[in-house]
Amino acid sequence: MTAKAAVVGWPIQHSLSPVLHGHWLKEYGIDGSYEKIAIEPGTFAQRINDLREAGYRGVNVTVPYKEEAFALADYNDDAARATGATNLLIFRERGVEGRNTDAFGLAASLRENIGTLEDGKVVLLGAGGAARGAVLAMSMLGAGIVYVLNRSSERAERLIQSLMDSKAIFGAGVISARLDGFSHFAAEAALLVNTTSAGMKGNPPLDIDLLALNPQAAVCDIVYNPLMTPLLKDAEARGHRTIDGLGMLMHQAVPSFEAFFGVRPAVTPGLRAALEKVLRERA
């Protein structure tokens, strides 16, 4: 019987997940299907139940439903509980299992490119849902201090408080501050991470000056469309090592594919080339 899985969200037409999982299904010769399904607001729980009854093995969840997925799951893993967001629902006989693979994906992408952080300082831009997973990823990589910078320091403080309330164990210290204090924290940073949507296709770029950034710091943008955001172009021109968001996308999909289809796939240059081709065609 064909194993079925999908990615759900609203809107969903932009998703690269079907290309990604389709590449692996072909590579490993698996009798499976992976599609994208739009779920209208207000219908999430019912549609998830419908997919479960239709024999799907599970779904990936993208915006704006990660918090609803967390609430819907019968049980969530530590990463989901730490971030309050679930991006993977696995349909089990005993109920719906929720996981958050975003932190794993970001940590794996950074580890592949720059190794561990070894008590280094990280400047993290943004205080939304993606920032929660990014803080966890920085802790997984051994960061000493993570500075969460946002236009509203109050929102950054709420993010940190919610992480503390989750009772997750963080090896890194987490400190909130306003974005306009960037230059104060940037000089000693080993890594700068953008978790906002600034610079994404159709959105204005980040308004920060990298002149104050430690010349040895790496710069990561979790945006992958476009691959080279204005932030990464600026960083590259100044001699910084840059990491785009495609690595995170590929690595966060590994646990999902394994849960759906029973094979742990490899992230390869061939997979990146296939995704880059699609991005170029959509540009």
N, C-alpha and C positions, 0 to 999 in steps of 0.2 A: 504494500500500500504506500502511495506517495506521502511522504512526510510534509506537512504544510506549516508554514510560519509566515509572519508578516511584520511590517512596521506600521504603526498607527499614529495619527496626529491630525492637526488642522491648522494650516493647509499641509499637504503631504507631497505634492507633485515634485518638489525640489529634492526629495530625499535621494541620496546615493546608495542607501542600504540595499535595495534590490540588485544593483549592479555589483556591489561588494559580495553579497551572499551568493548571487548567481555565478560569480567568478569561481568561488570555492565549490559550489555544487558541481560545476562542470569539471573543475580540476580534480576532485576526489571521486567523480563518477557516482554521485549519490542521487537516488530517486527521490527528489524533493522539489518543493516550490517555495518561493519567497516573493511576496507581493507587497505593494503599498496600499493601505486602506485609509481613506479619509473618514474621520468620525466627527460628525457635527457636534458642536457644544451642547451639553445637556443630555447627551445620549451615551456617554463613555461606558458607564457600568453595564448598561444593557447590551451594547455592541460587543463588549469583551465577553460577556456571558454567551452571546450568540456564537462568537468565534470558537469558544471552548466547546460548546455543544456540537459545532460543525466539524470537530475533530482536529482543529489546529493544535500544534504542540506548544505554542506560545507566541508572544509578540514582543517586538521592541517598541518602546514608547518614546515619542519625541514631543516637542512643544505642541500644545500647552498642558499636556496631561500627566507630567511626571509626578506631581503631588497627588493627583487623583489616583494614579496607579499605586502610589504608596499606601493610600487609605484603603484601596480596594483589596490589596494582597492579604491573604490569610496570615502570612508570615514574611518578614523582610530580613535581608542579611544585614551585617553590621554596617556596611558602607551606606546602604539605603537609610538605615536608622540614623546614622551620623549626619546625613545630608538632608533627610526629610523628603527625598525624591527617589523614585524608582523608574528605571528606564528599560527594565527587562521583566516581563511576566512569563513564568513557566507554568503551564497547566499540568498539575499533578493529580493523581487519584485522590490524594488526601487534601487537596485544596490548591490555591494559587500561590506560588512562590514568587516573591519580589526580590530583585537584586538591583544594585546600582553598579554599573561597570564603567562609568565615566571616569572615576578617580583612577581605577586600574588602567584604563586606556591612556590617560594623560601621563601617569607615572611611567608606563611602559615606553611611550614615545620619547619622553625626556631621558629615560635611562639609556635608550638606544642611541641617543644623540649626544648627551653630555655626561652620562654616568650618574653617580649619586651626588647629593648636595653637601654631605659631610659637615653638618652644622652651619652651613652658609646661610646668608640672609636673602630672602625673596621679597620682591615687591609685586603684589598681586593687584591688578586693576579690576574693580567691579565688586558688587556685593549682591548679585543676583543668585539664582539657583546654580549656575555653572561655577560660581566662585566657591560654593560650599564643597563641591567635589574636588575643586582645585586645591583648596586648603588641605583636604585629606591626602591628596596626591603628594603635596609638598612634604607632609609628615612622613609618608611612606618612603620618600627619597632621602630622608634624614636631615631635612632643613632644621636650622637652629631657631630662626625667627621668620615668621611670615607677616609682612605688613600689608593689611588689607586697605587699599585706598579707594575711596568713592567720593563722588561730588557731595553726597550727604554722609557725613561721618556717623550720624545717628543710624542710618541704615547699615553701615558697616558694623557698628556696635551691636545691632540686633542680630546680624548674621553670626557674629562671634558668640553671642549669648545663646543662640539656638544650638550652635555646635556644642557648647558646654552643657546645655540642658540635655543633649542626647546621650551624655555620659560616655561618649566615645573617647578612646585613649589617644591623645595626640602627643607625639614626641616634641613637636615644635611649639614654641610660644607664638601666640597670635595677637597682633596689636592692630587696632583700627586707627585710621587717620583720614583727613580730607585729601582729595586728589590734588588740590593746589599746593600741598606740602610735598609733592613728588621729589623735588630736587633735594630735600633734606634727607630722604631715605635712599635715594638712588645711588649715591656715591659709593656705598659699601655693598651694594647688591651683587650677588652671584648670578641672579636670574630675575628677569622681568617677565611676567605673564599677564597677557590681556585676556580676561574672561568676559568682556563686554561684547556687544554686537557692533560697536564702532569699527568702521572699516569694512564691514560686510557689504556685499553687493547691494547697492541701493541705500546704504547708510553713510552718513558723514564720517570722516576719519577721526581718530583720537586727537585731542588737542593737548599734546604734551611735547616738551622739548627734551630730546635725548642727550643733549649736551652734558647734563649733570650725571648721566648714567656711568657707572664704573666701566672703563674701557674693556675690561675683561669679562663683563657680564654677557650671558646669553639672553636672547629675546625670543619668547614663544608667544604666538597668537593662536588661540584655539579656533579662530575663524578659518574655514578652508575654501570659501568662495568669495573673493578670489584667493588663490594660494598665496600670492605675494601681496599682502595688504599694505596700505601706506606705511603702517608701523614697521613691518618687516623690511620694506624697501629702504626706509630711512635708517634702520638698524644696520642693514647690510652695507649701505653706503658708508657708514661710520666704522665698519670693520668688526661688528659684532657677529657672533654665530647666531643663526636664526633657525627656528623650528616652526613649521607651519602646522595647521590644524588637521591635516590629512592623516598624520601619524596617529593622533588620538582617535580619530574616527575608525581607522583600521583596527587598532589594538582593542578598542572597547567592544568591537564586534566579535572578537575571538571567543569569549565565554558564551555569548549568545548562540553562535553557530554550533558550538559543542553541545549546548543544552538542547537545541532543536534537532540536530542531525547526528549526534553521537561521535563526531570526529573533531579533534582539536586542530584547527587550521593554522597554517603559517602565514605570517605577514611577509610578503616577498616584493622584490622590485617589480615583478610582473603584475601584481595586484595594484601597486601604486600607479604603474603606467596605464592600466585599464581605467582607473578612476580619473587620472589626469586627462586622459583622452575625452572622457565624458564631460569633464569640466570645461575643456576647451571648446567642445561642440556647443555647450550651453551658453558660453560667454557672449 
